[in-house]
Amino acid sequence: MKFLKTKNTILNLFISFIWLLITFKLFNLSNDSIGIILGTCLLTYLINKYKNNTINKKEKRVSIIYSLLISLVFTIQSKITYSGNVFGGINENTFDDFCITDLFKLFFIFLIIYLIVSNIIILFKEKNLKIIDNKEKKKISNLEFWLLASLFIAIPYLIFLFTYYPGFVTSDSLASIYQSVGWVPLSNHHPALYTLFVAFFIRLGNKLISYNFGVFLYSLVQLLIVSGVLGYFLLWLRKHNVRKEYIILTYLFFAFNTIFMCYAITMWKDPMFSLALLLISLHLFDIVNSNGKLLKNNKSILIFIIFVFAIAFLRNNGIYIIIGLFLILLLKYKKELLKFHLSFLIAIVAILVIQGPVYNALNIKSGTEESFGIPLQQVARTISENGNINEKQKEFLNELFPYEKWKENYTPMSVDSIKWNSEFNKNYLKENKVEFLKVWFELLPGNFNKYIKSYLLSTYGFWSIGTNNEYGMYSQGITKTENVFEIEREDIIKKYTGVSLEDIFMKPNFIGAGTLLWLMILSGVLIISINKSKYLIVLAPSLLLVLTIFIATPVAFSLRYVFILPYALPLYVAIPFMIKNKQD
């Protein structure tokens, strides 16, 4: 075998074998013979490939940073035991102390990841994988393509809807429905504008037939919105001359993946919020592609501002994403787009006024406990592990929540067991936000290790690789608790044909949020490697969303919070190839 003929290859085989054995041992992985053989061959190939090719300083730098981050993730994951239950207690979801061997873990896994990432960059630059075809003939107009693409996505979704009529209703959905019918005052815990959107269909449906029909009307309209936006995404790829094979694969990805069907008919704000982020990401690509000239067009500015309002009013963390995006674009384009920056700033001020003084005047209140999820968890862990707390601090925390209850109710991966407890004093927290943050900050130096562990456990699903959980991933049913509206599932297709199509739909599942995050960042690494860093702006909405989740998530797993990552996955894959050979 030519592969084994040179002394260097034999030496690399030996190094790879030893290297793999040590890594397997450090991470307590199963070291079966087939895995060792395949792993050794792969590592040897990567070493040889790396030695025979060159990557420049920028590529090395970005590979090192990315590989170090991934290595840290794997090393930290090796210290965490996740029971599979998000609401598991402190003895179920655990975090072992770090020790000296973790440095060896970090070193050995870093070398492997660095080799992999460097070779991905080498292959990306070396292989001329053409995703763009400028010569492909377009036989139908853009409008016809969009209508057909949207229709062909909607058809399987409609079959799914009529199988699970009237759509999926969760506890969050019921909260909006209660407000819709006026049984509970309108609040902004779930965005008020979204609740009013729900109310239109619930009231109309009940007036015509029943609340059940109202849920169906909502599901149908949301389904059509989802299909239309995803159809536009396919059209956008076509406009950029992406090869039809990739467009077909993207269509299949969306049309026949059960999780996207679930989101299309679930009464959640997350699908439309995520689609708004997808649309603004596509718009940002076009802006960068035009070197900012697109933002001198009034129509383009208006479209952008519409997306801004949608993002800000469909989730309460939307405004922070928008402010971050404003600062990024301001730094990027500075004074050359004064009209756009002014329009964007006016939009932000308008949003802040509406969500602040206007909502207050209308008595539309927002909860405080949601945004304090991570600090509450850190305090709870400190108390649970008998951390350093003085009597004055204990007295304050006892007013917020009976001191022993902190220990009894602390679950490392969800703050719900605390914030929804009937004895947790939400009003006290709202009235003493500054004092709470002061106590939280005072506890930090003496309980730093506990704070770090609490934070990593609280955000685990959003940064870890290869993990996922059904909690917050999808909904596939109708909540019975407090469901007084007689909303019930009915298989309409079976009712009229005698045949149920339920078995043709696979159980919804998807890659975990953390894995998706690192795939998106890998896309950014490839973009940097070809000196097209300006296109990183396209990833900004997704990154800013994840950042807000890292700051204030109430639970460690919830794919729906970051569902832009599944929607935009075909975009993350395509961008590096779309811009690879583009001349600036």
KEMI-945191 format. One record per residue (C-alpha): residue in one letter; x negated, y, z; chain; residue number from 1. Coordinates in nm, 4 decimals. Layout:
BEGIN
type px py pz mol seq
A X Y Z A NUM
...
% end
This chain:
BEGIN
type px py pz mol seq
M 0.0000 0.0000 0.0000 A 1
K -0.1369 0.3350 -0.1082 A 2
F 0.0136 0.4868 0.2042 A 3
L -0.2282 0.2886 0.4230 A 4
K -0.5442 0.3064 0.2121 A 5
T -0.7122 0.6156 0.3502 A 6
K -0.8844 0.6324 0.6891 A 7
N -0.6914 0.9500 0.7700 A 8
T -0.3576 0.7768 0.7249 A 9
I -0.4609 0.4844 0.9470 A 10
L -0.5780 0.7311 1.2136 A 11
N -0.2510 0.9245 1.1827 A 12
L -0.0545 0.6000 1.2189 A 13
F -0.2366 0.5240 1.5433 A 14
I -0.1870 0.8796 1.6742 A 15
S 0.1822 0.8705 1.5806 A 16
F 0.2335 0.5344 1.7530 A 17
I 0.0755 0.6477 2.0803 A 18
W 0.2449 0.9850 2.0593 A 19
L 0.5890 0.8249 2.0116 A 20
L 0.5400 0.5752 2.2930 A 21
I 0.4473 0.8523 2.5381 A 22
T 0.7429 1.0675 2.4296 A 23
F 0.9872 0.7750 2.4633 A 24
K 0.8497 0.6981 2.8076 A 25
L 0.8690 1.0601 2.9257 A 26
F 1.2322 1.0967 2.8155 A 27
N 1.3354 0.7472 2.9330 A 28
L 1.4443 0.6571 2.5800 A 29
S 1.5013 0.3052 2.4568 A 30
N 1.1769 0.2049 2.2840 A 31
D 1.3001 -0.0840 2.0694 A 32
S 1.0501 -0.2118 1.8116 A 33
I 1.2466 -0.1012 1.5036 A 34
G 1.2812 0.2533 1.6397 A 35
I 0.9096 0.2691 1.7180 A 36
I 0.8130 0.1421 1.3700 A 37
L 1.0459 0.3819 1.1859 A 38
G 0.9485 0.6712 1.4114 A 39
T 0.5773 0.6010 1.3660 A 40
C 0.6108 0.5903 0.9867 A 41
L 0.8106 0.9139 0.9862 A 42
L 0.5627 1.0947 1.2103 A 43
T 0.2702 0.9726 0.9982 A 44
Y 0.4422 1.0984 0.6841 A 45
L 0.5074 1.4380 0.8470 A 46
I 0.1444 1.4680 0.9610 A 47
N 0.0118 1.3824 0.6148 A 48
K 0.2579 1.6156 0.4451 A 49
Y 0.1671 1.8978 0.6825 A 50
K -0.2071 1.8476 0.6275 A 51
N -0.1711 1.8469 0.2487 A 52
N 0.0309 2.1683 0.2356 A 53
T -0.0170 2.5146 0.3693 A 54
I 0.2228 2.7454 0.5438 A 55
N 0.1393 3.1095 0.6017 A 56
K 0.1080 3.2907 0.9353 A 57
K 0.4685 3.4160 0.9357 A 58
E 0.5998 3.0664 0.8682 A 59
K 0.3791 2.9226 1.1422 A 60
R 0.4937 3.1888 1.3858 A 61
V 0.8634 3.1338 1.3213 A 62
S 0.8150 2.7532 1.3304 A 63
I 0.6367 2.7767 1.6657 A 64
I 0.9056 2.9975 1.8218 A 65
Y 1.1939 2.7847 1.6950 A 66
S 1.0202 2.4574 1.7899 A 67
L 0.9374 2.5872 2.1369 A 68
L 1.3022 2.6821 2.1954 A 69
I 1.4253 2.3414 2.0774 A 70
S 1.1632 2.1714 2.2954 A 71
L 1.2805 2.3693 2.5972 A 72
V 1.6382 2.2635 2.5220 A 73
F 1.5472 1.8935 2.5088 A 74
T 1.3335 1.9206 2.8224 A 75
I 1.6081 2.0955 3.0187 A 76
Q 1.8680 1.8494 2.8885 A 77
S 1.6578 1.5638 3.0255 A 78
K 1.7084 1.7083 3.3765 A 79
I 2.0866 1.7347 3.3458 A 80
T 2.3267 1.4463 3.4010 A 81
Y 2.6651 1.5184 3.2463 A 82
S 2.9390 1.2804 3.3608 A 83
G 3.1636 1.3512 3.0627 A 84
N 3.4106 1.5330 3.2877 A 85
V 3.3968 1.9130 3.2608 A 86
F 3.5710 1.9391 3.5986 A 87
G 3.3329 1.6967 3.7709 A 88
G 3.1953 1.8040 4.1060 A 89
I 2.8411 1.8917 4.2110 A 90
N 2.7564 1.5227 4.2594 A 91
E 2.8859 1.4264 3.9125 A 92
N 2.7331 1.6928 3.6896 A 93
T 2.3857 1.7244 3.8316 A 94
F 2.0611 1.9078 3.7650 A 95
D 1.7371 1.7486 3.8851 A 96
D 1.4433 1.9598 3.9990 A 97
F 1.1632 2.0270 3.7524 A 98
C 0.8274 1.8571 3.8046 A 99
I 0.4801 1.8484 3.6475 A 100
T 0.5726 1.5734 3.3981 A 101
D 0.8222 1.8135 3.2386 A 102
L 0.5278 2.0122 3.1027 A 103
F 0.4115 1.6966 2.9229 A 104
K 0.7655 1.6436 2.7931 A 105
L 0.7667 1.9964 2.6600 A 106
F 0.4242 1.9555 2.4962 A 107
F 0.4883 1.6212 2.3266 A 108
I 0.8351 1.7067 2.2000 A 109
F 0.7116 2.0480 2.0813 A 110
L 0.4502 1.8834 1.8587 A 111
I 0.7145 1.6582 1.7028 A 112
I 0.9662 1.9386 1.6491 A 113
Y 0.6966 2.1681 1.5099 A 114
L 0.5992 1.9035 1.2549 A 115
I 0.9620 1.8538 1.1548 A 116
V 1.0392 2.2254 1.1224 A 117
S 0.7158 2.2988 0.9342 A 118
N 0.7925 2.0195 0.6888 A 119
I 1.1475 2.1451 0.6415 A 120
I 0.9992 2.4829 0.5440 A 121
I 0.7471 2.3118 0.3142 A 122
L 1.0182 2.1061 0.1423 A 123
F 1.2481 2.4077 0.1191 A 124
K 0.9776 2.6072 -0.0593 A 125
E 0.8476 2.3136 -0.2612 A 126
K 1.1720 2.1619 -0.3921 A 127
N 1.3604 2.3676 -0.6449 A 128
L 1.7108 2.2758 -0.5295 A 129
K 1.9287 2.5014 -0.7405 A 130
I 2.2555 2.5957 -0.5772 A 131
I 2.3145 2.8818 -0.8220 A 132
D 2.4201 2.8267 -1.1830 A 133
N 2.4518 3.1534 -1.3770 A 134
K 2.5368 2.9701 -1.6995 A 135
E 2.8437 2.7889 -1.5694 A 136
K 3.1552 2.8908 -1.7627 A 137
K 3.4556 3.0127 -1.5645 A 138
K 3.7711 2.8909 -1.7329 A 139
I 4.0246 3.0582 -1.5027 A 140
S 4.0479 3.4035 -1.3472 A 141
N 3.9438 3.4794 -0.9894 A 142
L 4.3074 3.5237 -0.8838 A 143
E 4.4075 3.1897 -1.0320 A 144
F 4.1089 3.0199 -0.8703 A 145
W 4.1930 3.1683 -0.5283 A 146
L 4.5601 3.0654 -0.5525 A 147
L 4.4725 2.7116 -0.6600 A 148
A 4.1961 2.6727 -0.3993 A 149
S 4.4281 2.7989 -0.1230 A 150
L 4.7101 2.5717 -0.2435 A 151
F 4.4917 2.2614 -0.2516 A 152
I 4.3757 2.3338 0.1031 A 153
A 4.7317 2.4044 0.2192 A 154
I 4.8805 2.0784 0.0819 A 155
P 4.7030 1.8361 0.3231 A 156
Y 4.7555 2.0894 0.6034 A 157
L 5.1307 2.0971 0.5292 A 158
I 5.1490 1.7178 0.5352 A 159
F 4.9760 1.7344 0.8745 A 160
L 5.2205 2.0014 0.9963 A 161
F 5.5299 1.8041 0.8946 A 162
T 5.3831 1.4966 1.0633 A 163
Y 5.3274 1.6953 1.3841 A 164
Y 5.6199 1.9398 1.3537 A 165
P 5.6513 2.2115 1.4862 A 166
G 5.2776 2.2441 1.5553 A 167
F 5.0607 2.2243 1.8665 A 168
V 5.1445 2.4190 2.1819 A 169
T 4.8993 2.4468 2.4713 A 170
S 4.9247 2.6082 2.8154 A 171
D 4.7692 2.9215 2.6629 A 172
S 5.0384 2.9120 2.3927 A 173
L 5.3119 2.8894 2.6566 A 174
A 5.1641 3.1916 2.8359 A 175
S 5.2105 3.3924 2.5140 A 176
I 5.5610 3.2498 2.4614 A 177
Y 5.6654 3.3471 2.8164 A 178
Q 5.5553 3.7030 2.7414 A 179
S 5.7225 3.6877 2.4000 A 180
V 6.0673 3.6276 2.5485 A 181
G 6.0160 3.8861 2.8227 A 182
W 6.0079 3.6446 3.1145 A 183
V 5.6576 3.7595 3.2069 A 184
P 5.5201 4.1153 3.1636 A 185
L 5.2978 4.1703 2.8617 A 186
S 4.9302 4.1478 2.9613 A 187
N 4.5969 4.1501 2.7838 A 188
H 4.4635 3.8307 2.9408 A 189
H 4.5443 3.6843 2.6023 A 190
P 4.5154 3.9790 2.3608 A 191
A 4.8399 4.1774 2.3663 A 192
L 4.8468 4.2265 1.9893 A 193
Y 4.8179 3.8518 1.9356 A 194
T 5.1023 3.7916 2.1809 A 195
L 5.3208 4.0374 1.9882 A 196
F 5.2353 3.8443 1.6707 A 197
V 5.3519 3.5234 1.8420 A 198
A 5.6622 3.7017 1.9735 A 199
F 5.7809 3.7913 1.6229 A 200
F 5.8063 3.4251 1.5206 A 201
I 5.9353 3.2959 1.8537 A 202
R 6.2173 3.5499 1.8643 A 203
L 6.3014 3.5081 1.4958 A 204
G 6.3023 3.1285 1.5222 A 205
N 6.5196 3.1297 1.8324 A 206
K 6.7621 3.3718 1.6697 A 207
L 6.7909 3.1531 1.3599 A 208
I 6.7811 2.8024 1.5124 A 209
S 6.5649 2.7402 1.8221 A 210
Y 6.2328 2.8059 1.9931 A 211
N 6.1106 2.4874 1.8255 A 212
F 6.1767 2.6468 1.4879 A 213
G 5.9993 2.9623 1.6049 A 214
V 5.6868 2.7596 1.6786 A 215
F 5.7153 2.6041 1.3326 A 216
L 5.7380 2.9484 1.1681 A 217
Y 5.4246 3.0548 1.3542 A 218
S 5.2414 2.7359 1.2560 A 219
L 5.3452 2.7735 0.8919 A 220
V 5.2290 3.1347 0.8663 A 221
Q 4.9000 3.0640 1.0440 A 222
L 4.8476 2.7620 0.8155 A 223
L 4.8944 2.9835 0.5098 A 224
I 4.6543 3.2445 0.6515 A 225
V 4.3896 2.9788 0.7207 A 226
S 4.4345 2.8253 0.3739 A 227
G 4.4186 3.1679 0.2097 A 228
V 4.0971 3.2708 0.3875 A 229
L 3.9251 2.9374 0.3228 A 230
G 4.0427 2.9592 -0.0385 A 231
Y 3.8834 3.3032 -0.0551 A 232
F 3.5600 3.1565 0.0852 A 233
L 3.5554 2.9110 -0.2078 A 234
L 3.6250 3.2017 -0.4457 A 235
W 3.3411 3.3996 -0.2858 A 236
L 3.1031 3.1105 -0.3521 A 237
R 3.2253 3.1039 -0.7126 A 238
K 3.1728 3.4800 -0.7510 A 239
H 2.8129 3.4272 -0.6428 A 240
N 2.7701 3.1585 -0.9102 A 241
V 2.7309 2.8768 -0.6599 A 242
R 2.7377 2.5423 -0.8398 A 243
K 3.0782 2.3779 -0.8643 A 244
E 2.9450 2.0629 -0.6933 A 245
Y 2.8757 2.2612 -0.3744 A 246
I 3.2134 2.4361 -0.3971 A 247
I 3.3865 2.0970 -0.4256 A 248
L 3.1936 1.9644 -0.1249 A 249
T 3.2927 2.2744 0.0733 A 250
Y 3.6555 2.2251 -0.0296 A 251
L 3.6485 1.8607 0.0855 A 252
F 3.4837 1.9704 0.4118 A 253
F 3.7740 2.2019 0.4899 A 254
A 4.0693 2.0207 0.3322 A 255
F 4.0244 1.6716 0.4749 A 256
N 3.8632 1.7304 0.8124 A 257
T 4.1307 1.6763 1.0775 A 258
I 3.9873 1.9321 1.3174 A 259
F 4.0512 2.2136 1.0675 A 260
M 4.4071 2.0861 1.0254 A 261
C 4.4545 2.0978 1.4035 A 262
Y 4.3330 2.4579 1.4229 A 263
A 4.5617 2.5588 1.1366 A 264
I 4.8749 2.4582 1.3324 A 265
T 4.7717 2.5276 1.6932 A 266
M 4.9145 2.8351 1.8638 A 267
W 4.5748 2.9749 1.9563 A 268
K 4.4176 3.3100 1.8762 A 269
D 4.0873 3.1386 1.7978 A 270
P 4.1525 3.0278 1.4352 A 271
M 4.2402 3.3757 1.3067 A 272
F 3.9702 3.5409 1.5188 A 273
S 3.7095 3.3015 1.3777 A 274
L 3.8338 3.3599 1.0233 A 275
A 3.8009 3.7358 1.0744 A 276
L 3.4374 3.6772 1.1737 A 277
L 3.3892 3.4605 0.8641 A 278
L 3.5316 3.7311 0.6371 A 279
I 3.3132 4.0038 0.7841 A 280
S 3.0099 3.7723 0.7475 A 281
L 3.0848 3.7269 0.3761 A 282
H 3.1311 4.1025 0.3447 A 283
L 2.7957 4.1600 0.5165 A 284
F 2.6248 3.9325 0.2639 A 285
D 2.7693 4.1445 -0.0178 A 286
I 2.6581 4.4616 0.1605 A 287
V 2.3011 4.3334 0.1996 A 288
N 2.3058 4.2039 -0.1585 A 289
S 2.3869 4.5547 -0.2793 A 290
N 2.1181 4.7087 -0.0528 A 291
G 2.3932 4.8893 0.1350 A 292
K 2.5427 5.0553 -0.1748 A 293
L 2.8704 4.8696 -0.1235 A 294
L 2.9292 5.0742 0.1913 A 295
K 2.9442 5.3913 -0.0165 A 296
N 3.2665 5.2603 -0.1655 A 297
N 3.5831 5.3760 0.0159 A 298
K 3.7656 5.0497 -0.0554 A 299
S 3.4787 4.8455 0.0885 A 300
I 3.4654 5.0657 0.3997 A 301
L 3.8414 5.0221 0.4497 A 302
I 3.8164 4.6420 0.4156 A 303
F 3.5298 4.6375 0.6648 A 304
I 3.7252 4.8471 0.9177 A 305
I 4.0278 4.6165 0.8826 A 306
F 3.8036 4.3211 0.9744 A 307
V 3.6687 4.5245 1.2679 A 308
F 4.0197 4.5820 1.4071 A 309
A 4.1124 4.2152 1.3587 A 310
I 3.8053 4.0998 1.5516 A 311
A 3.8593 4.3524 1.8320 A 312
F 4.2287 4.2714 1.8836 A 313
L 4.2247 3.8916 1.8422 A 314
R 3.9881 3.8178 2.1313 A 315
N 3.8899 4.0328 2.4266 A 316
N 3.5171 3.9820 2.3627 A 317
G 3.5660 4.1070 2.0067 A 318
I 3.4926 4.4688 2.0972 A 319
Y 3.1432 4.3755 2.2205 A 320
I 3.0702 4.1979 1.8922 A 321
I 3.1842 4.5070 1.7033 A 322
I 2.9695 4.7439 1.9103 A 323
G 2.6674 4.5171 1.8571 A 324
L 2.7333 4.5060 1.4837 A 325
F 2.7633 4.8860 1.4720 A 326
L 2.4216 4.9271 1.6352 A 327
I 2.2604 4.6727 1.4004 A 328
L 2.3992 4.8398 1.0875 A 329
L 2.3109 5.1840 1.2198 A 330
L 1.9485 5.0768 1.2695 A 331
K 1.9377 4.9030 0.9337 A 332
Y 2.0875 5.1781 0.7158 A 333
K 2.0329 5.4832 0.9386 A 334
K 2.1318 5.8125 0.7750 A 335
E 2.1905 5.6872 0.4213 A 336
L 2.5462 5.5727 0.4989 A 337
L 2.6758 5.8578 0.7095 A 338
K 3.0390 5.8212 0.5968 A 339
F 3.0439 5.4519 0.6788 A 340
H 2.8789 5.4964 1.0207 A 341
L 3.1217 5.7748 1.1064 A 342
S 3.4199 5.5609 1.0002 A 343
F 3.2881 5.2672 1.2032 A 344
L 3.2335 5.4883 1.5094 A 345
I 3.5848 5.6344 1.4837 A 346
A 3.7246 5.2789 1.4641 A 347
I 3.5350 5.1789 1.7799 A 348
V 3.6559 5.4866 1.9696 A 349
A 4.0135 5.4178 1.8567 A 350
I 3.9893 5.0559 1.9766 A 351
L 3.8483 5.1623 2.3146 A 352
V 4.1228 5.4228 2.3579 A 353
I 4.3973 5.1727 2.2701 A 354
Q 4.2574 4.8971 2.4904 A 355
G 4.1842 5.1418 2.7715 A 356
P 4.4088 5.4465 2.8352 A 357
V 4.6934 5.3341 2.6051 A 358
Y 4.7148 4.9844 2.7554 A 359
N 4.6965 5.1355 3.1055 A 360
A 4.9789 5.3776 3.0234 A 361
L 5.1877 5.0845 2.8975 A 362
N 5.0950 4.8821 3.2072 A 363
I 4.9286 4.6138 2.9940 A 364
K 4.6769 4.4725 3.2392 A 365
S 4.3655 4.2622 3.1863 A 366
G 4.2256 4.0015 3.4254 A 367
T 3.8885 4.0628 3.5898 A 368
E 3.8036 3.7080 3.6971 A 369
E 3.7507 3.5865 3.3374 A 370
S 3.4513 3.8138 3.2741 A 371
F 3.2988 3.7269 3.6142 A 372
G 3.2960 3.3526 3.5509 A 373
I 2.9189 3.2993 3.5515 A 374
P 2.8413 3.5193 3.8579 A 375
L 3.1227 3.3428 4.0470 A 376
Q 2.9691 3.0073 3.9572 A 377
Q 2.6242 3.1181 4.0703 A 378
V 2.7576 3.2386 4.4027 A 379
A 2.9575 2.9153 4.4423 A 380
R 2.6484 2.6999 4.3832 A 381
T 2.4470 2.9075 4.6297 A 382
I 2.7145 2.8518 4.8952 A 383
S 2.7546 2.4828 4.8072 A 384
E 2.3812 2.4194 4.8458 A 385
N 2.3572 2.6243 5.1677 A 386
G 2.1475 2.8943 5.0070 A 387
N 2.0119 3.2142 5.1624 A 388
I 2.3160 3.4266 5.2551 A 389
N 2.3389 3.6718 5.5440 A 390
E 2.6459 3.7275 5.7609 A 391
K 2.7551 4.0487 5.5891 A 392
Q 2.7483 3.8776 5.2500 A 393
K 2.9382 3.5792 5.3914 A 394
E 3.2023 3.8137 5.5297 A 395
F 3.2560 3.9771 5.1895 A 396
L 3.2691 3.6449 5.0021 A 397
N 3.5084 3.5051 5.2623 A 398
E 3.7512 3.7889 5.1825 A 399
L 3.7335 3.6958 4.8173 A 400
F 3.7790 3.3227 4.8764 A 401
P 3.7741 3.1313 5.2087 A 402
Y 3.4101 3.0388 5.2626 A 403
E 3.4575 2.6609 5.2891 A 404
K 3.6792 2.6677 4.9796 A 405
W 3.3812 2.7780 4.7710 A 406
K 3.2144 2.4448 4.8481 A 407
E 3.5300 2.2374 4.8083 A 408
N 3.6242 2.3850 4.4720 A 409
Y 3.2882 2.4357 4.3026 A 410
T 3.2614 2.2438 3.9763 A 411
P 2.9309 2.3203 3.7993 A 412
M 3.0739 2.3319 3.4464 A 413
S 3.3994 2.5220 3.4977 A 414
V 3.5001 2.8214 3.7051 A 415
D 3.8720 2.7357 3.6643 A 416
S 3.8817 2.5429 3.9929 A 417
I 3.7922 2.8686 4.1684 A 418
K 3.9551 3.1436 3.9640 A 419
W 4.2926 2.9650 3.9359 A 420
N 4.3022 2.8580 4.2995 A 421
S 4.5998 3.0121 4.4809 A 422
E 4.3694 3.1252 4.7655 A 423
F 4.1284 3.3081 4.5339 A 424
N 4.1951 3.6813 4.5798 A 425
K 4.1957 3.8202 4.2244 A 426
N 4.3127 4.1623 4.3363 A 427
Y 4.0285 4.1864 4.5880 A 428
L 3.7788 4.1096 4.3107 A 429
K 3.9401 4.3663 4.0822 A 430
E 3.9275 4.6341 4.3517 A 431
N 3.5717 4.5474 4.4599 A 432
K 3.3953 4.4661 4.1324 A 433
V 3.0930 4.6829 4.2095 A 434
E 3.0583 4.5418 4.5609 A 435
F 3.0775 4.1859 4.4272 A 436
L 2.8055 4.2555 4.1726 A 437
K 2.5979 4.4139 4.4484 A 438
V 2.6283 4.0993 4.6632 A 439
W 2.5592 3.8802 4.3598 A 440
F 2.2419 4.0794 4.2839 A 441
E 2.1280 4.0711 4.6482 A 442
L 2.1577 3.6908 4.6512 A 443
L 1.9524 3.6516 4.3337 A 444
P 1.5907 3.6726 4.4673 A 445
G 1.6412 3.4198 4.7480 A 446
N 1.8434 3.1790 4.5367 A 447
F 1.6815 3.2172 4.1957 A 448
N 1.6505 2.8433 4.1302 A 449
K 2.0181 2.7864 4.2133 A 450
Y 2.1242 3.0745 3.9879 A 451
I 1.9246 2.9326 3.6941 A 452
K 2.0663 2.5828 3.7384 A 453
S 2.4179 2.7180 3.7742 A 454
Y 2.3817 2.9268 3.4589 A 455
L 2.2458 2.6397 3.2503 A 456
L 2.5222 2.4061 3.3701 A 457
S 2.7909 2.6725 3.3124 A 458
T 2.6812 2.7204 2.9498 A 459
Y 2.5604 2.3639 2.8820 A 460
G 2.7819 2.2813 2.5826 A 461
F 2.6918 2.6018 2.3994 A 462
W 2.3123 2.5447 2.3905 A 463
S 2.2558 2.1701 2.4288 A 464
I 2.1848 1.9501 2.1258 A 465
G 2.3779 1.6337 2.0445 A 466
T 2.6441 1.6869 2.3120 A 467
N 3.0114 1.7635 2.2741 A 468
N 3.3326 1.7218 2.4688 A 469
E 3.6994 1.7105 2.3778 A 470
Y 3.7798 1.9841 2.6300 A 471
G 3.8434 2.3009 2.4291 A 472
M 3.7475 2.1254 2.1051 A 473
Y 4.0992 2.0896 1.9649 A 474
S 4.4631 2.0542 2.0618 A 475
Q 4.6864 1.7789 1.9342 A 476
G 5.0107 1.7882 2.1268 A 477
I 5.2666 1.9968 2.3100 A 478
T 5.2115 2.0852 2.6746 A 479
K 5.4970 1.9577 2.8909 A 480
T 5.4095 2.1516 3.2067 A 481
E 5.6293 2.4631 3.2397 A 482
N 5.7684 2.3955 2.8916 A 483
V 6.1292 2.5078 2.9456 A 484
F 6.1835 2.6004 2.5805 A 485
E 6.2643 2.2453 2.4644 A 486
I 5.9668 2.2518 2.2277 A 487
E 5.9200 1.8930 2.1195 A 488
R 5.7274 1.7107 1.8521 A 489
E 5.9164 1.5483 1.5647 A 490
D 5.7697 1.3576 1.2700 A 491
I 5.9703 1.5197 0.9881 A 492
I 5.8194 1.2997 0.7161 A 493
K 5.9134 0.9834 0.9060 A 494
K 6.2581 1.1226 0.9800 A 495
Y 6.3443 1.1654 0.6102 A 496
T 6.1375 0.8857 0.4525 A 497
G 6.1119 0.6265 0.7264 A 498
V 5.7335 0.6243 0.6825 A 499
S 5.4885 0.8011 0.9162 A 500
L 5.1613 0.9306 0.7752 A 501
E 5.0094 0.9770 1.1203 A 502
D 4.7635 0.6887 1.0766 A 503
I 4.5988 0.8473 0.7708 A 504
F 4.4642 1.1306 0.9855 A 505
M 4.1425 1.0496 1.1678 A 506
K 4.0966 1.1529 1.5291 A 507
P 3.9671 1.5134 1.5342 A 508
N 3.5982 1.5393 1.6129 A 509
F 3.3105 1.7691 1.5311 A 510
I 2.9485 1.8502 1.6036 A 511
G 2.8969 2.0194 1.9398 A 512
A 2.8709 2.3975 1.9658 A 513
G 2.5052 2.3859 2.0757 A 514
T 2.4004 2.1732 1.7776 A 515
L 2.5854 2.4104 1.5429 A 516
L 2.4110 2.7082 1.7021 A 517
W 2.0643 2.5619 1.6382 A 518
L 2.1588 2.4692 1.2808 A 519
M 2.2620 2.8305 1.2249 A 520
I 1.9327 2.9534 1.3711 A 521
L 1.7468 2.7074 1.1457 A 522
S 1.9176 2.8788 0.8522 A 523
G 1.7710 3.2035 0.9867 A 524
V 1.4258 3.0412 1.0086 A 525
L 1.4442 2.9459 0.6383 A 526
I 1.5602 3.2977 0.5495 A 527
I 1.2581 3.4461 0.7306 A 528
S 1.0239 3.1957 0.5652 A 529
I 1.1052 3.3367 0.2190 A 530
N 1.0685 3.7002 0.3316 A 531
K 1.4389 3.7796 0.3067 A 532
S 1.4899 3.8794 0.6700 A 533
K 1.7416 4.1469 0.5775 A 534
Y 1.9947 3.8671 0.5196 A 535
L 1.9807 3.7775 0.8893 A 536
I 2.2523 4.0421 0.9312 A 537
V 2.4948 3.7891 0.7805 A 538
L 2.4401 3.5693 1.0884 A 539
A 2.4884 3.8630 1.3286 A 540
P 2.8662 3.8228 1.3917 A 541
S 2.8194 3.4569 1.4876 A 542
L 2.5133 3.5275 1.7027 A 543
L 2.6834 3.8180 1.8795 A 544
L 2.9849 3.5985 1.9541 A 545
V 2.7637 3.3273 2.1035 A 546
L 2.5824 3.5928 2.3077 A 547
T 2.9127 3.7111 2.4618 A 548
I 2.9937 3.3492 2.5480 A 549
F 2.6521 3.3073 2.7127 A 550
I 2.7329 3.6142 2.9237 A 551
A 3.0885 3.5315 3.0264 A 552
T 3.2064 3.1795 2.9464 A 553
P 3.4483 3.0286 3.2018 A 554
V 3.3671 2.6706 3.0956 A 555
A 3.0620 2.4831 2.9641 A 556
F 3.2420 2.3191 2.6716 A 557
S 3.4915 2.4855 2.4400 A 558
L 3.4320 2.4663 2.0669 A 559
R 3.7350 2.6868 2.0050 A 560
Y 3.5538 2.9833 2.1640 A 561
V 3.2913 2.9678 1.8870 A 562
F 3.4902 2.8138 1.6025 A 563
I 3.3243 3.0499 1.3567 A 564
L 3.0339 2.8010 1.3706 A 565
P 3.2327 2.5160 1.2052 A 566
Y 3.4052 2.7533 0.9609 A 567
A 3.0766 2.9124 0.8554 A 568
L 2.8628 2.5948 0.8477 A 569
P 2.8763 2.5726 0.4624 A 570
L 2.7692 2.9393 0.4541 A 571
Y 2.4708 2.8781 0.6839 A 572
V 2.3591 2.5917 0.4587 A 573
A 2.4060 2.7897 0.1364 A 574
I 2.2502 3.1283 0.2239 A 575
P 1.8788 3.0298 0.2144 A 576
F 1.9244 2.8612 -0.1237 A 577
M 2.1396 3.1449 -0.2623 A 578
I 1.8728 3.4053 -0.1884 A 579
K 1.5600 3.1911 -0.2416 A 580
N 1.4875 3.3104 -0.5956 A 581
K 1.6683 3.6434 -0.5799 A 582
Q 1.4592 3.9486 -0.6679 A 583
D 1.4948 4.2444 -0.4277 A 584
% end
